[in-house]
Amino acid sequence: MTNTLKLQQVHSDYQGQQVLQGLSLTLGQGEILALLGPSGCGKTTLLRAVAGLQTISQGEIHINGQMVSGDSAFVPSEQRGIGMIFQDYALFPHLTVAENILFGVAKLSAAERLVRLDDMLTLVKLEGLAKRYPHELSGGQQQRVSIARALAYEPQLLLLDEPFSNIDAQVRYEMMAEIRSILKQRNVSAVFVTHSKDEAFVFADTLAILNQGVIVQHGSAETLYSAPNSRYVADFLGSGNYLPAAVLDRHSVATPIGDLTSLTPLAFLNEFSGMVFLRPQQLTINADEQGVGMITERRFLGAFCHYWVKVETASIAYYVEVRSQMMQLSIGQKVGVTTEPHSLVLFES
Amino acid sequence: MILGLARSWSLAGYAVAALLVLPLFALIFQALQPDEAVFGHLLATVLPTYIRNSLLLILGVSLGSLLLAIPCAWLIARCEFFGRRYLQWALLLPLAMPGYIVAYVYTDLLDYAGPVQRSLRSIFGWSSPQDYFFPDIRTLGGAICMLSLVLFPYIYLLARTAFMEQSLSLAHASRIMGCSPWQSFWRLSLPMARPALAVGVALVAMETAADFATVSYFAVPTLTTAVYDTWLGYGNLTAAAKLSAIILLVVFSLIGFERFARRKQQLFQKQSRIQATDLYPLTAVQTAVALSFCCTLLLFAFVLPFSILLSYAIGYFEQSWDERFWQLSVNSLSLALITSLICCLIALLLMFVRRSSPRPSDALPSRLASMGYALPGTVLAIGVLVPLTMLDFAINDVADVMGIKGPGLILTGSVVALIFAFCVRFVAIAIGSVENSYKRISPSLDMVSLTMGQSPRQLLWRVHFPLLAKGLFSGALLVFIESMKELPAALLLRPIGFENLATYVFQFVSDEKLEHGALAAVVIVLVGLVPLIYLNRSLEQHS
């Protein structure tokens, strides 16, 4: 498999500040990668550096094996063969849908251009709207035009800068699934920037989590969610509880809620004491007058309930968040706390 | 931003900007040359009077405009009364009246042979000037009144906006704490509007410092008339440059003051974003007072002089509507058209470079080019003459050396000098207009066309140009209008025998027979009304 995009130790400064600090990454043909991180972590800078809209101060960027940014080379944006989709769609307001879509299509005969246009309109399901102007379209339609425009140009690599943030929450995920299938159908490689983990889960094959200009962890969504390599990654992908844990043997730890067993061998040796990370749905509770915990807060959320359970051992109180199908428990109820069988995640304190 | 934008773009920008700032630097250079004969003589004799007159004029017009503008602005912004909606824009109309035309009309009305003094004499039975006192309008005081009448709308405009943007809850708070409406005005509204008033005063003062025609007609010697006389009378460029440099000093300190006031204004407006929606309803008596103040002002500043001008134009229509009038119109139009085209091209180039260049210093050319707007017409004319005269001489010298007959004064002796001067002065308007339009074009449009393989030139032609078309057009229109109206630079730089509408009208004003040029004057006033319509529309969208 060839690498569509390869980044090696990329550094970038902006106004004297290091935005990217030695970032490396590879992207295979047809792969969709989500760059995930909070605002200001450098994800948009990275995207622009790939597009040639921003310089890098160190390192190399290769697209399809050709160095486009590096010590001795800089290929301008217009020669990189990339497509880019923006948060504001960046449709040309003075051009019709058809003219927008064909904007970057050169070296084709008039007949071929028409074929390309029809092709694209069918692909993004906008048949019949070719003569409209962007302001006559809904947000979702505008987004589809921008995707058609980027694909009509047949780029080797598609870059998407928070493309869904302006779309209504109700249609957003449907739209994302649709566009994902278009990209898959055409085998287009794509880098997708977002701050929303939910969008990243739906849209991407792999996730790279950025923090302060470096990639903290890169892998499939499942790996990152169930085996985060740091508390930063664990927290970014969803809330969870941290409880002190002492390793007993290869598979079990002692915690304030009792001894827990891991499905896979633990990453740390005996005698290690740190924190075990438990997501709310990995914990189960049941009414038990002899239990270690007591419910202090309850929040009804429809399909399930969120409970805050106070666990007291040796005069230190821990509060854990539990997501449970048990609806009938009330505040003050004593409960027993156990875990669903899974691979335990441990961190150093 | 386009990484790797070719240096030739930046170079072109710097070259154009250098050409446009040339007059300013040439003027300063020339002013530093020794010249004891004429300037020394001026300094020893009349210069102190000129400077004193100029300063008194600036001070007087600033005060006069403030007194006229503040009541109008407050009434329109904060009170509800019959006619408010019409007065709101009508009070801008005086801006379209050139000061020298108003001055002429009032001189005609108020001098010894005019209708006012004639009727006074017949009513009271006076027979000679010894029998009664009547103020002479052709004095410094008269000039202050005339210029205040046509310039006060600058302050009115800014003060009105400032009063409108003041938070109503502040006014309510002051009333609850026991302030009467008057006290609330003096202690709250007025101090809060101070930065806006300062900006307005700075603009009025700059226009006053640049005025040539009004003071020249009233024979009040100031620095601008001194520059004119020194050049056309003595033909002494160095002395004229020295006098111009003094005016420049005044203008630049006013610009500094304006910048300072604007910074404070932003600070004040940030604190009170809430728009006043409730207006004080005025009682019948209050309405009568408010209306009579605003209407009287409007009558004297616009309606009366314009009606008189119209009646002249109608009365002398047969004599004025001739071949000559057409020739003048064509001169004015073609001059203005060429100027606005060149200004637009320059603005497009400079702003494209500023937006696209990855080098921060490339913002400089557009800034430098905009400086010309601050130069009063007389000063600018001297600034243009200095390098072009040198160039003309150089061309003829080279021709001499080569043994061919020199072409004569091909630059200073032709409309080239005039067009160059107009471009220096008005390119800032086109730049501002293009700059505003550029702000509305999302940078992602640039990025998306670059990633789709478009070169910078294609970006400019296929994306920027169509999207800037509106801004370019309104910029061109404003430059066109200003070029039609500009008088002092045209007077000093026109080739011998060349007239346009403005110089023609002024000729008749000087010769005391405006009646014959009234048709041309009406055209100038009407042309001046166009930008006010624009201004008013943008204000209404704003509020």
Contacts between the chains, C-beta under 8 A, distances in Angstrom:
chain1	res1	chain2	res2	distance
A	48	B	447	7.8
A	51	B	447	6.9
A	51	B	451	5.5
A	52	B	3	6.3
A	52	B	450	7.7
A	52	B	451	7.8
A	53	B	1	7.1
A	53	B	3	6.7
A	53	B	447	5.3
A	53	B	450	7.1
A	53	B	451	7.8
A	54	B	3	7.1
A	55	B	3	6.0
A	55	B	358	7.9
A	74	B	3	7.1
A	74	B	4	6.3
A	76	B	2	7.8
A	76	B	3	6.7
A	76	B	4	4.9
A	76	B	450	7.5
A	77	B	2	7.6
A	77	B	3	7.2
A	77	B	447	7.4
A	77	B	450	4.0
A	77	B	451	5.3
A	78	B	450	5.2
A	78	B	451	7.3
A	78	B	452	7.6
A	78	B	453	4.8
A	78	B	454	5.9
A	78	B	455	6.0
A	79	B	453	7.2
A	80	B	451	7.0
A	81	B	453	7.7
A	82	B	451	5.3
A	83	B	451	6.5
A	83	B	452	7.3
A	84	B	447	6.3
A	84	B	448	5.9
A	84	B	451	4.6
A	86	B	442	7.9
A	86	B	444	4.0
A	86	B	447	7.2
A	86	B	448	6.5
A	87	B	444	7.6
A	88	B	442	5.6
A	88	B	444	5.8
A	90	B	442	6.0
A	90	B	444	3.7
A	90	B	445	5.1
A	90	B	447	7.1
A	90	B	448	4.4
A	92	B	445	6.4
A	92	B	463	6.2
A	92	B	467	7.8
A	93	B	467	6.9
A	94	B	466	4.4
A	94	B	467	5.8
A	103	B	449	7.0
A	103	B	452	6.1
A	103	B	454	8.0
A	103	B	462	7.7
A	104	B	449	7.6
A	104	B	452	2.9
A	104	B	453	5.7
A	104	B	454	7.1
A	106	B	453	6.9
A	146	B	448	7.9
A	149	B	448	7.8
A	149	B	452	7.7
A	150	B	452	7.9
A	153	B	452	5.1
A	153	B	453	7.3
A	155	B	451	7.7
A	159	B	451	7.8
